């Protein structure tokens, strides 16, 4: 039982951290405010910065299921609204997975900390090393050819081609151009790497203390 719980913990630790990282970065309005200025989004959309931030706030509430699309439909065409509905469904599933992951992670953590703290430390290290390796490998692929793997990402997650937007017609792609998605990915990966690295360092320190006690 200890080994099974340890494996479950090691699987859901990086999943939870990754989903939380996505949630923290993707809905960080300060991030978008900075990027809107950096990439001249008010100019390319003909929407003042204040209006853009208001739209961003309403869009995030819509994606979180806190509001309907009555506000955002004033800005986007039918194709964009259908795509945003698809994105909203995707986030809803992500929120459910995040909550389930948190519950499983906490349950397995509490079990191990009382029943087998040695396994908690050991599998925290294993999980951190493996997940950091996987995430950095995937990130390297994005660095080599972002467009290629960004396309794969959309083909996997969406069952239609409504995500293929035209900047001459669709304002959504002008508000969130490719550069913003690249910055989002960079920040999500950075946050994930920082958190998992901290977990790895803490686990290594505790592992050293445990060895000292038994020597």
C-alpha positions as CSV (number, residue, x, y, z in Angstrom):
1,X,0.0,0.0,0.0
2,X,2.8,2.4,0.9
3,X,4.4,2.0,-2.6
4,X,1.1,2.5,-4.4
5,X,0.3,5.6,-2.4
6,X,3.9,6.8,-3.1
7,X,3.5,6.3,-6.8
8,X,0.1,8.1,-6.8
9,X,1.7,11.0,-4.9
10,X,4.6,11.2,-7.4
11,X,2.3,11.3,-10.3
12,X,-0.1,14.0,-9.0
13,X,2.6,16.2,-7.5
14,X,3.8,17.6,-10.9
15,X,0.3,17.5,-12.4
16,X,-1.0,19.7,-9.6
17,X,1.9,22.1,-9.7
18,X,1.6,22.4,-13.5
19,X,-2.2,23.1,-13.4
20,X,-1.7,25.6,-10.6
21,X,1.1,27.3,-12.6
22,X,-1.2,27.5,-15.7
23,X,-4.0,29.0,-13.5
24,X,-1.7,31.6,-11.9
25,X,-0.1,32.8,-15.1
26,X,-3.0,32.5,-17.6
27,X,-5.3,34.7,-15.5
28,X,-2.7,37.2,-14.3
29,X,-4.1,40.5,-15.5
30,X,-0.9,42.3,-14.6
31,X,0.9,40.1,-17.1
32,X,-1.4,41.1,-19.9
33,X,-1.3,44.8,-19.0
34,X,2.5,44.7,-19.5
35,X,2.3,42.7,-22.7
36,X,-0.4,44.9,-24.2
37,X,2.0,47.8,-23.9
38,X,5.1,45.8,-25.0
39,X,3.4,44.5,-28.2
40,X,1.3,47.6,-29.0
41,X,-2.0,45.8,-28.7
42,X,-4.1,49.0,-28.1
43,X,-2.8,50.3,-31.5
44,X,-3.4,47.1,-33.4
45,X,-6.9,46.7,-32.0
46,X,-8.0,50.3,-31.9
47,X,-9.1,49.7,-28.3
48,X,-7.7,52.0,-25.5
49,X,-5.6,50.3,-22.8
50,X,-8.4,50.8,-20.2
51,X,-10.9,49.2,-22.5
52,X,-8.6,46.3,-23.2
53,X,-8.1,45.6,-19.5
54,X,-11.9,45.8,-18.9
55,X,-12.4,43.3,-21.8
56,X,-9.7,41.0,-20.4
57,X,-11.3,41.0,-17.0
58,X,-14.7,40.2,-18.5
59,X,-13.2,37.5,-20.7
60,X,-11.5,35.8,-17.8
61,X,-14.7,35.8,-15.8
62,X,-16.4,34.2,-18.8
63,X,-13.7,31.5,-19.1
64,X,-14.0,30.8,-15.4
65,X,-17.8,30.4,-15.8
66,X,-18.6,33.4,-13.6
67,X,-20.3,35.4,-16.4
68,X,-22.1,34.7,-19.7
69,X,-20.9,36.1,-23.0
70,X,-23.2,39.1,-23.1
71,X,-20.3,41.6,-22.6
72,X,-17.7,40.0,-24.8
73,X,-20.0,39.3,-27.7
74,X,-19.9,43.1,-28.4
75,X,-16.2,42.6,-29.5
76,X,-16.0,39.2,-31.1
77,X,-17.6,37.7,-34.2
78,X,-19.6,34.4,-34.3
79,X,-16.5,32.3,-35.1
80,X,-14.5,33.8,-32.2
81,X,-17.4,33.3,-29.8
82,X,-17.7,29.7,-30.7
83,X,-13.9,29.2,-30.2
84,X,-14.1,31.0,-26.9
85,X,-16.9,28.7,-25.8
86,X,-14.6,25.7,-26.7
87,X,-11.8,27.3,-24.7
88,X,-14.2,27.8,-21.8
89,X,-15.2,24.1,-21.8
90,X,-11.5,23.3,-21.9
91,X,-10.8,25.4,-18.8
92,X,-13.8,23.9,-17.0
93,X,-12.3,20.5,-17.5
94,X,-9.0,21.8,-16.4
95,X,-10.5,23.3,-13.2
96,X,-12.1,19.9,-12.4
97,X,-8.8,18.1,-13.0
98,X,-7.0,20.6,-10.9
99,X,-9.3,20.2,-8.0
100,X,-9.3,16.4,-8.2
101,X,-5.5,16.5,-8.4
102,X,-5.2,18.7,-5.3
103,X,-7.4,16.4,-3.3
104,X,-5.5,13.3,-4.3
105,X,-2.2,15.0,-3.7
106,X,-3.2,16.2,-0.2
107,X,-4.6,12.8,0.7
108,X,-1.5,10.9,-0.4
109,X,0.7,13.5,1.2
110,X,-1.0,13.2,4.6
111,X,-1.0,9.4,4.3
112,X,2.8,9.3,3.6
113,X,3.8,12.0,6.2
114,X,2.2,9.9,8.9
115,X,2.8,6.4,7.6
116,X,6.0,6.5,5.6
117,X,7.8,9.9,5.6
118,X,10.9,8.3,4.1
119,X,8.9,7.4,0.9
120,X,7.4,10.9,0.9
121,X,10.9,12.4,0.6
122,X,12.2,9.8,-1.8
123,X,9.2,10.0,-4.2
124,X,9.2,13.8,-4.0
125,X,12.7,13.6,-5.4
126,X,11.9,11.1,-8.1
127,X,8.8,13.1,-9.1
128,X,10.7,16.4,-9.2
129,X,13.6,15.1,-11.3
130,X,11.4,13.2,-13.8
131,X,8.9,16.0,-14.2
132,X,11.5,18.6,-14.6
133,X,13.2,16.5,-17.3
134,X,9.9,16.0,-19.2
135,X,8.8,19.6,-19.0
136,X,12.2,21.0,-20.1
137,X,12.4,18.5,-23.0
138,X,8.9,19.6,-24.2
139,X,9.9,23.2,-23.7
140,X,13.0,22.6,-25.8
141,X,10.8,21.3,-28.7
142,X,8.7,24.5,-28.4
143,X,11.9,26.6,-28.6
144,X,13.0,24.7,-31.7
145,X,9.7,25.1,-33.6
146,X,7.0,26.9,-31.6
147,X,4.4,27.0,-34.5
148,X,4.7,23.3,-35.2
149,X,4.0,22.2,-31.6
150,X,1.6,25.0,-30.9
151,X,-0.4,23.6,-33.9
152,X,-0.2,20.1,-32.5
153,X,-1.4,21.4,-29.2
154,X,-4.6,22.8,-30.8
155,X,-5.2,19.8,-32.9
156,X,-5.1,17.6,-29.8
157,X,-7.4,19.8,-27.7
158,X,-9.9,21.0,-30.3
159,X,-12.1,19.0,-32.7
160,X,-12.6,21.9,-35.1
161,X,-10.5,24.5,-36.9
162,X,-12.1,27.6,-35.4
163,X,-8.8,28.4,-33.6
164,X,-7.3,29.3,-37.0
165,X,-8.0,33.0,-36.8
166,X,-7.3,35.7,-39.3
167,X,-5.8,38.9,-37.9
168,X,-7.4,40.9,-40.7
169,X,-10.9,39.8,-39.6
170,X,-10.7,38.4,-36.1
171,X,-9.8,40.8,-33.3
172,X,-9.2,38.0,-30.8
173,X,-5.9,37.1,-32.5
174,X,-4.8,40.7,-32.4
175,X,-5.5,40.9,-28.7
176,X,-3.7,37.7,-28.1
177,X,-1.0,37.4,-30.8
178,X,1.6,34.6,-30.9
179,X,4.1,36.6,-28.8
180,X,1.8,36.6,-25.9
181,X,1.3,32.9,-26.0
182,X,5.1,32.4,-26.2
183,X,5.5,34.7,-23.1
184,X,2.7,32.7,-21.3
185,X,4.4,29.4,-22.0
186,X,7.8,30.8,-20.8
187,X,6.3,32.1,-17.6
188,X,4.3,28.9,-16.9
189,X,7.4,26.8,-17.4
190,X,9.5,29.1,-15.3
191,X,7.1,29.0,-12.4
192,X,6.8,25.2,-12.7
193,X,10.6,24.8,-12.7
194,X,11.0,27.1,-9.7
195,X,8.4,25.3,-7.6
196,X,9.6,21.8,-8.5
197,X,13.2,22.8,-8.0
198,X,12.3,24.1,-4.5
199,X,10.5,20.8,-3.7
200,X,13.6,18.9,-5.0
201,X,16.0,20.9,-2.8
202,X,13.8,20.5,0.3
203,X,13.4,16.7,-0.4
204,X,17.2,16.4,-0.8
205,X,17.8,18.2,2.5
206,X,15.4,16.0,4.4
207,X,16.8,12.9,2.7
208,X,20.3,13.9,4.0
209,X,18.9,14.4,7.5
210,X,17.2,11.0,7.4
211,X,20.4,9.3,6.4
212,X,22.2,11.0,9.2
213,X,19.8,9.7,11.7
214,X,20.2,6.1,10.6
215,X,24.0,6.1,10.3
